[in-house]
């Protein structure tokens, strides 16, 4: 072994270590983004189900619904109450759309969340979007 070749494995080991740590950080960030998206989808599904139930006058706690069709006022009231039940749902914005017959509600939910270790990859925050559709309960 020549004198100039001594210690040449140290930079190689450090390089592999840095690459391995970046892969771990990327996996953690990607996994967290997936969990955040799944949580938002669950919130959006629950809010859509609660809003659809308001058309059948099933949400007596808030006194909304007329048993026939959905109304924007009812949907807004029920969705706001649903989101207020859990402090982890702060920052969720919801856009509602009713079908022509007002028997289906489609909610588009958006939330901006901090992405742990995302700053290493230039994405400290990530914007999530989820869509959910529910049918009003039949009355009668």
Backbone as CSV, one residue per row, in Angstrom:
resi,resn,N_x,N_y,N_z,CA_x,CA_y,CA_z,C_x,C_y,C_z
1,UNK,0.836,-1.159,0.000,0.000,0.000,0.000,0.890,1.234,0.000
2,UNK,0.565,2.128,-0.912,1.358,3.344,-1.009,0.871,4.384,-0.014
3,UNK,1.701,5.330,0.277,1.389,6.336,1.277,0.206,7.213,0.857
4,UNK,0.036,7.541,-0.419,-1.024,8.414,-0.905,-2.403,7.759,-0.867
5,UNK,-2.463,6.441,-0.695,-3.746,5.746,-0.703,-4.307,5.528,0.698
6,UNK,-3.557,5.835,1.711,-4.026,5.622,3.077,-5.186,6.553,3.403
7,UNK,-6.206,6.040,4.073,-7.354,6.836,4.486,-8.357,7.109,3.383
8,UNK,-8.222,6.490,2.232,-9.149,6.769,1.130,-10.515,6.125,1.341
9,UNK,-10.640,5.230,2.293,-11.953,4.626,2.549,-12.835,5.519,3.422
10,UNK,-12.236,6.397,4.203,-13.019,7.274,5.073,-13.981,8.164,4.291
11,UNK,-13.571,8.851,3.241,-14.539,9.648,2.463,-15.640,8.783,1.846
12,UNK,-15.301,7.586,1.437,-16.286,6.675,0.858,-17.326,6.278,1.900
13,UNK,-16.877,5.950,3.100,-17.798,5.574,4.181,-18.681,6.762,4.559
14,UNK,-18.097,7.948,4.679,-18.884,9.143,4.995,-19.912,9.436,3.894
15,UNK,-19.522,9.270,2.656,-20.447,9.484,1.537,-21.622,8.519,1.595
16,UNK,-21.344,7.234,1.845,-22.418,6.250,1.967,-23.317,6.552,3.163
17,UNK,-22.729,7.014,4.253,-23.509,7.351,5.437,-24.455,8.526,5.151
18,UNK,-23.968,9.540,4.468,-24.803,10.690,4.126,-25.943,10.270,3.201
19,UNK,-25.644,9.455,2.214,-26.686,8.967,1.302,-27.717,8.134,2.062
20,UNK,-27.263,7.290,2.978,-28.188,6.467,3.756,-29.079,7.337,4.645
21,UNK,-28.514,8.365,5.268,-29.309,9.248,6.118,-30.332,10.041,5.297
22,UNK,-29.955,10.479,4.108,-30.906,11.169,3.237,-32.042,10.234,2.811
23,UNK,-31.722,8.974,2.578,-32.768,8.007,2.220,-33.718,7.777,3.393
24,UNK,-33.189,7.701,4.593,-34.035,7.537,5.784,-34.909,8.773,5.976
25,UNK,-34.322,9.962,5.863,-35.088,11.202,6.021,-36.173,11.300,4.949
26,UNK,-35.856,10.917,3.730,-36.856,10.924,2.657,-37.983,9.943,2.916
27,UNK,-37.651,8.785,3.446,-38.682,7.797,3.770,-39.587,8.284,4.891
28,UNK,-39.015,8.916,5.893,-39.816,9.458,6.995,-40.739,10.561,6.475
29,UNK,-40.216,11.468,5.663,-41.025,12.567,5.129,-42.140,12.036,4.229
30,UNK,-41.827,11.083,3.388,-42.829,10.504,2.497,-43.898,9.754,3.286
31,UNK,-43.479,9.013,4.288,-44.429,8.288,5.125,-45.343,9.234,5.883
32,UNK,-44.787,10.318,6.405,-45.595,11.296,7.131,-46.584,11.980,6.196
33,UNK,-46.168,12.297,4.984,-47.080,12.911,4.016,-48.229,11.962,3.686
34,UNK,-47.939,10.687,3.558,-48.984,9.688,3.288,-49.977,9.618,4.450
35,UNK,-49.488,9.601,5.673,-50.360,9.535,6.855,-51.216,10.799,6.942
36,UNK,-50.636,11.963,6.671,-51.393,13.207,6.705,-52.506,13.197,5.660
37,UNK,-52.220,12.691,4.467,-53.226,12.616,3.412,-54.345,11.660,3.806
38,UNK,-53.982,10.524,4.385,-54.979,9.549,4.823,-55.865,10.129,5.918
39,UNK,-55.283,10.872,6.856,-56.057,11.504,7.921,-57.024,12.542,7.363
40,UNK,-56.572,13.337,6.389,-57.450,14.328,5.786,-58.592,13.648,5.037
41,UNK,-58.308,12.539,4.362,-59.363,11.815,3.651,-60.404,11.289,4.638
42,UNK,-59.961,10.801,5.784,-60.891,10.308,6.798,-61.762,11.446,7.341
43,UNK,-61.177,12.609,7.575,-61.942,13.763,8.043,-62.953,14.181,6.984
44,UNK,-62.539,14.203,5.724,-63.430,14.611,4.641,-64.575,13.606,4.482
45,UNK,-64.280,12.318,4.591,-65.333,11.292,4.514,-66.335,11.449,5.647
46,UNK,-65.854,11.686,6.851,-66.736,11.863,7.996,-67.592,13.109,7.862
47,UNK,-66.993,14.193,7.397,-67.756,15.432,7.220,-68.815,15.275,6.141
48,UNK,-68.491,14.573,5.058,-69.475,14.342,3.999,-70.621,13.467,4.498
49,UNK,-70.305,12.450,5.265,-71.352,11.585,5.819,-72.246,12.367,6.775
50,UNK,-71.649,13.206,7.606,-72.441,14.017,8.539,-73.317,15.011,7.776
51,UNK,-72.765,15.617,6.721,-73.542,16.569,5.931,-74.688,15.877,5.212
52,UNK,-74.432,14.699,4.664,-75.489,13.952,3.973,-76.578,13.531,4.943
53,UNK,-76.194,13.198,6.156,-77.180,12.800,7.158,-78.078,13.968,7.543
54,UNK,-77.585,15.190,7.392,-78.399,16.353,7.765,-79.630,16.478,6.886
55,UNK,-79.578,15.955,5.655,-80.739,16.014,4.770,-81.871,15.144,5.254
56,UNK,-81.561,14.085,5.975,-82.588,13.202,6.503,-82.958,13.540,7.927
57,UNK,-82.548,14.720,8.410,-82.829,15.175,9.762,-82.299,14.196,10.802
58,UNK,-81.124,13.615,10.511,-80.543,12.659,11.438,-79.665,13.338,12.485
59,UNK,-79.245,14.570,12.239,-78.369,15.263,13.166,-79.214,16.164,14.069
60,UNK,-79.943,15.579,14.981,-80.858,16.322,15.840,-80.101,17.216,16.830
61,UNK,-78.829,16.880,17.082,-78.040,17.680,18.021,-77.958,19.130,17.563
62,UNK,-77.877,19.344,16.240,-77.744,20.693,15.698,-79.056,21.204,15.127
63,UNK,-80.098,20.364,15.098,-81.412,20.788,14.642,-81.464,21.212,13.193
64,UNK,-80.748,20.507,12.320,-80.754,20.868,10.911,-81.357,19.746,10.101
65,UNK,-81.702,20.074,8.870,-82.242,19.076,7.958,-83.752,19.156,7.908
66,UNK,-84.295,18.856,6.719,-85.738,18.913,6.570,-86.324,17.571,6.141
67,UNK,-85.511,16.549,6.002,-86.006,15.236,5.637,-86.211,15.042,4.154
68,UNK,-85.958,16.081,3.337,-86.212,15.950,1.911,-84.932,16.051,1.089
69,UNK,-84.227,17.150,1.218,-83.025,17.356,0.420,-82.010,18.150,1.229
70,UNK,-80.818,18.228,0.691,-79.738,18.946,1.362,-79.814,20.432,1.035
71,UNK,-79.391,21.249,1.974,-79.334,22.696,1.774,-77.959,23.163,2.224
72,UNK,-77.440,24.192,1.540,-76.103,24.672,1.865,-75.983,25.107,3.314
73,UNK,-77.006,25.747,3.839,-76.952,26.178,5.244,-76.778,25.000,6.182
74,UNK,-77.510,23.918,5.933,-77.399,22.715,6.756,-76.013,22.104,6.622
75,UNK,-75.540,22.018,5.386,-74.229,21.410,5.133,-73.144,22.203,5.852
76,UNK,-73.179,23.520,5.729,-72.169,24.358,6.396,-72.210,24.186,7.905
77,UNK,-73.397,24.166,8.465,-73.544,24.034,9.920,-72.991,22.705,10.407
78,UNK,-73.366,21.628,9.728,-72.943,20.293,10.159,-71.441,20.108,9.963
79,UNK,-70.902,20.563,8.831,-69.463,20.408,8.575,-68.659,21.217,9.590
80,UNK,-69.094,22.442,9.875,-68.388,23.254,10.876,-68.424,22.585,12.246
81,UNK,-69.570,22.035,12.624,-69.675,21.348,13.917,-68.807,20.100,13.938
82,UNK,-68.778,19.371,12.831,-67.960,18.157,12.754,-66.477,18.490,12.895
83,UNK,-66.031,19.536,12.221,-64.618,19.916,12.293,-64.252,20.477,13.664
84,UNK,-65.204,21.106,14.338,-64.926,21.703,15.650,-64.805,20.669,16.761
85,UNK,-65.241,19.451,16.513,-65.195,18.407,17.555,-63.777,17.971,17.906
86,UNK,-62.841,18.166,16.990,-61.475,17.686,17.194,-60.497,18.820,16.887
87,UNK,-59.674,19.229,17.857,-58.742,20.330,17.608,-57.674,20.001,16.562
88,UNK,-57.449,18.728,16.271,-56.469,18.356,15.246,-56.962,18.674,13.841
89,UNK,-58.219,19.042,13.713,-58.788,19.319,12.393,-58.685,20.794,12.017
90,UNK,-57.943,21.572,12.831,-57.823,22.995,12.511,-57.076,23.159,11.185
91,UNK,-57.423,24.192,10.482,-56.768,24.467,9.211,-57.382,23.731,8.034
92,UNK,-58.421,22.932,8.254,-59.081,22.240,7.151,-60.100,23.194,6.553
93,UNK,-59.959,23.476,5.269,-60.956,24.278,4.569,-61.781,23.347,3.704
94,UNK,-63.077,23.618,3.637,-63.995,22.724,2.940,-64.802,23.523,1.937
95,UNK,-64.906,22.958,0.744,-65.775,23.531,-0.287,-66.839,22.490,-0.587
96,UNK,-68.098,22.885,-0.526,-69.204,21.956,-0.730,-69.849,22.196,-2.083
97,UNK,-70.336,21.102,-2.668,-71.062,21.178,-3.931,-72.224,20.206,-3.838
98,UNK,-73.417,20.659,-4.173,-74.601,19.811,-4.159,-74.986,19.460,-5.587
99,UNK,-75.563,18.263,-5.768,-76.062,17.878,-7.085,-77.337,18.657,-7.381
100,UNK,-77.779,18.578,-8.616,-78.963,19.332,-9.036,-80.184,18.990,-8.183
101,UNK,-80.376,17.733,-7.859,-81.507,17.328,-7.043,-81.267,17.496,-5.557
102,UNK,-80.100,17.975,-5.188,-79.705,18.192,-3.792,-79.812,16.912,-2.975
103,UNK,-79.445,15.792,-3.601,-79.458,14.521,-2.873,-78.054,14.021,-2.575
104,UNK,-77.059,14.626,-3.194,-75.664,14.255,-2.956,-74.852,15.494,-2.642
105,UNK,-73.929,15.321,-1.730,-73.008,16.401,-1.396,-71.593,15.920,-1.705
106,UNK,-70.815,16.789,-2.324,-69.404,16.513,-2.592,-68.590,17.566,-1.863
107,UNK,-67.716,17.108,-0.989,-66.853,18.013,-0.239,-65.428,17.902,-0.757
108,UNK,-64.802,19.032,-0.946,-63.388,19.088,-1.281,-62.692,19.717,-0.085
109,UNK,-61.859,18.946,0.574,-61.185,19.388,1.799,-59.720,19.661,1.488
110,UNK,-59.216,20.753,2.028,-57.807,21.113,1.842,-57.196,21.430,3.194
111,UNK,-55.918,21.089,3.317,-55.197,21.394,4.548,-53.713,21.507,4.233
112,UNK,-53.085,22.516,4.822,-51.631,22.706,4.701,-51.009,22.215,5.991
113,UNK,-50.063,21.293,5.876,-49.439,20.691,7.064,-47.924,20.812,6.975
114,UNK,-47.306,20.871,8.141,-45.840,20.863,8.235,-45.372,19.443,7.940
115,UNK,-44.341,19.329,7.139,-43.789,18.028,6.787,-42.467,17.837,7.525
116,UNK,-42.443,16.952,8.546,-41.194,16.719,9.276,-40.080,16.274,8.331
117,UNK,-38.939,16.855,8.486,-37.755,16.596,7.665,-37.947,16.992,6.209
118,UNK,-39.066,17.637,5.903,-39.311,18.066,4.529,-38.415,19.207,4.114
119,UNK,-37.954,19.988,5.094,-37.061,21.088,4.798,-35.763,20.641,4.144
120,UNK,-35.354,19.415,4.412,-34.145,18.884,3.775,-34.320,18.738,2.270
121,UNK,-35.572,18.638,1.826,-35.860,18.412,0.416,-36.578,19.603,-0.212
122,UNK,-36.584,20.748,0.512,-37.188,21.955,-0.023,-38.698,22.029,0.126
123,UNK,-39.306,21.160,0.930,-40.759,21.163,1.130,-41.065,21.117,2.618
124,UNK,-41.002,22.245,3.281,-41.288,22.280,4.712,-42.773,22.101,4.980
125,UNK,-43.623,22.491,4.022,-45.074,22.337,4.133,-45.566,21.570,2.911
126,UNK,-46.683,20.897,3.098,-47.299,20.195,1.970,-48.798,20.485,2.010
127,UNK,-49.381,20.717,0.845,-50.811,20.976,0.724,-51.504,19.677,0.329
128,UNK,-52.449,19.264,1.165,-53.206,18.039,0.914,-54.610,18.401,0.440
129,UNK,-55.150,17.597,-0.458,-56.515,17.762,-0.942,-57.193,16.409,-0.937
130,UNK,-58.432,16.373,-0.442,-59.220,15.142,-0.433,-60.635,15.484,-0.872
131,UNK,-61.264,14.556,-1.576,-62.632,14.735,-2.043,-63.463,13.568,-1.577
132,UNK,-64.682,13.873,-1.135,-65.575,12.826,-0.664,-67.002,13.166,-1.070
133,UNK,-67.750,12.142,-1.458,-69.141,12.314,-1.873,-70.012,11.410,-1.012
134,UNK,-71.155,11.939,-0.596,-72.107,11.150,0.186,-73.513,11.470,-0.288
135,UNK,-74.373,10.504,-0.165,-75.770,10.635,-0.591,-76.636,10.909,0.631
136,UNK,-77.608,11.784,0.462,-78.519,12.111,1.562,-79.344,10.876,1.919
137,UNK,-79.623,10.739,3.204,-80.434,9.634,3.670,-81.860,9.800,3.152
138,UNK,-82.475,8.685,2.803,-83.856,8.729,2.339,-84.780,8.898,3.509
139,UNK,-85.774,9.720,3.363,-86.735,9.901,4.441,-87.996,9.104,4.133
140,UNK,-88.747,8.889,5.159,-90.016,8.223,4.904,-90.210,6.975,5.621
